Amino acid sequence: KAGERKAKAERLFGLMDGFLKNDPLSLQTDILDHVEYTVARSRFSFDDFEAYQALSHSVRDRLIERWHETQQYFKRKDPKRLYFLSLEFLMGRSLSNSVINLGIRDHYADALKQLGFDFEVLAEQEGDAALGNGGLARLSACQMDSLATLDFPAWGYGLRYQYGSFRQVILDGFQHEQPDYWLNFGNPWEIERVHVSYPVKFYGTVEEDILNGQKYKIWVPGEMVEAVAYDNPIPGYGTRNTINLRLWAAKPSGQDDMESYNTGDYINAIVNRQKAETISCVLYPDDRSYQGKELRLKQHYFFVSASLQDIIRRFKEEHNNFETLPDKVALQLTDTHPSLAIAEVMRVFVDEEHLSWNRAWDIVCKIFSFTTHTIQPEALEKIPVDLLGSLLPRHLQIIYDINCNFMEELKKKIGLDYSRLSRMSIIEEEGPVKNIRMANLSVICSHTVNGVSRIHLELLKTKVFKDFYELWPQKFQYKTNGVTQRRWIVVSNPNLCALISKWLGTEAWIRNVDLLMGLREYAADADFQQEWKLVRRLNKIRLAEYIEAMSGVKVSIDAMFDVQIKRIHEYKRQLLNLIGIIHRYDCIKNMEKSDRRKVVPRVCIIGGKAAPGYEIAKKIIKLCHAVAEKINNDPGVGDLLKLVFIPDYNVSVAELVVPGSDLSQHISTAGYEASGTGNMKFLMNGCLLLATADGSTVEIIEEIGEENMFIFGAKVHEVPTLRDKGSARKPSLQFARIVRMIREGYFGFKDYFGSLCDAVEGNGDFYLLEHDFESYLEAQASADKAFVDQKRWTQMSILSTAGSGKFSTDRTIAEYAESTWGIEPCKCPF
Ligand code: NBY
């Protein structure tokens, strides 16, 4: 049987064994050898976790094999390479994804079975790699998968945080944060490169030197640390190409402190060494706004400096003229977080490579592209001038010089419009402290500025970067985000994957997701619907078991599973969801017994982390628990309504929740979600969307039709006017009643919830919850109505999956490659 499967995989993808063989006996030998020699347990006695470790090492061997081939091939062909710089990657688990992309999942499952192990059980042993906060970080991970699958010569660069996203622990309904010890049991998916390391400098002074009669600046640093590379192979699906994600860890630099050892200050020398490691120690857990903290700035520069040394070294191995750099290198800035790279490249070119300023600037303007994931002007990154000047004195000078040149040029173009000049300046002079506006720097020097959905670009053009758009309209583009169908269907929903392949008669959609469109013709087919419903039901059972294990709440599989999982934010309006749930509860309580039969039973599921310092978001979590406590223990309500909060939301939790949901909510105030990608994951899995016309949802409506979704709420262009109206807006009595219940202590914690209530009443209602409430209830009522008609619901569900093709990162990446990066596939032959 394994032979047949292998033959099939080879037919499909032309996959062949490398040096390592993939027949059952070879795989078993491999696993057992790793049990004995890597994990150091007896091959006759090891538990599930040890089996997982050995299995991972065996898979890792195969990844390394392909990784070598790919890197050697890239080196030989020397194509233009993309360097994808992101401070955050939310990779989640690697085992299942790797074996599926390598085309050897079934081979391993068979081999393990004969050893008495279940592949799925072992896969559950793995913890998440959670080196990021939310959408931006998961997008980076999905994009790496597509870059590998589409055979692009790309490298990812990031930071290897010792502690990733905090673990969310709920005690008495309150969120507590605990460190994520993800490296404690080792990480088989990375390869430490002790010999790939670079010194990174900080502080110090700038001095002048003369070389061949020419004056040069020299940065004399006050502190040095070492950046050590950890490589994470990223396999493509249905190809041998395996690209690299290189993450940097900070280590003390060897040379510096010899002196203190020699002078006898041993203890201090050790303490100083440890300080270096703090740079890559922990991920900043706030995805709202940039705080100008020194350690964070250090992280950013550490990352940028190490990555650029690596990139420039690689370039110089093959080339001796920087003029050709733009033909060989594309640098992608994921938001402004890596944008110090601009000043760093200028510094290296001018101070170290001795290029003239103008030549250097010419090259720099051809290599950077910038994607912003932000929509609120107040969330744009700013660095206090004093902070930058003390940590990176030379970079501050360079940024001032860039700005000075830009201002001169700008004056020639727009004249002495001082208010526009000051808005476009990289230096923010107003306010108590002077700041560097990293977004302005990024826009000025990037050849392309991308938004993450069509509507996002509109907002960038008309609001956030209006002045820049008027100056350089051709720079501005958008690439609607996507998600990878490998992780979000093949890995996380294997039954749906098999069903789709069966009815389409091919697995080709896993690489060419537009083929999902072919499901449309079966959307009303009774047999197909039957099988579709069965798959969805099995997923719901799996989710219900998880809910019971996590929270002790038993839920009915027949109820509609209504889900909102994402970071907790005011603009994402989890509070609107909660107020809706309380309203539903209130209606059930006040209903005649006989009417209760008409109520569509619901299980409402909410999950997500709040930034540790975000008080309102934390109160929303507490409110959710307080409401759940009341509803779930009300015998009069029973299965008609349940509310559960899923703690510690992360990628692997999403893999379980998304396939098991009937309805999912994406209900941000219009104009606030740059794109959103959760909506795409649910859509692909045949879960219906209840949503506002915001971010990428606008484009989802175009693909699958409003009749297959539940759309409500103010539109983007209506929001500013509505907000200006303030308390002159039409009040909602139903809304006011629910807020009063919360305020008056119906769910306890009366004083604690007061400020939450203030934030949604009258003029305080910045995110327009009250305004959108009535239409939200109507959309919810339509969802109930549709759910009762299971034939119609299933058809809408199938049409959701069928219409999700546009929202694959394969499309996003292909667009970037063509119109932003100018790179071409470089497929490793086998
Ligand atoms: O990026 C998200 C957007 O909110 C979402 O609409 C979009 O789909 C997604 C991908 O484009 N933005 C986001 O997740 N941002 C962050 O996680 C983030 C992280 C760090 C910082 C700011 C924002 N920071 O200041 O360091």
Residues whose N, C-alpha, C, O or C-beta is under 5 A from the ligand:
A	BS01	NBY	N133 G134 G135 L136 A137 L139 D286 D287 R288 S289 Y290 H373 V452 E673 A674 S675 G676 T677
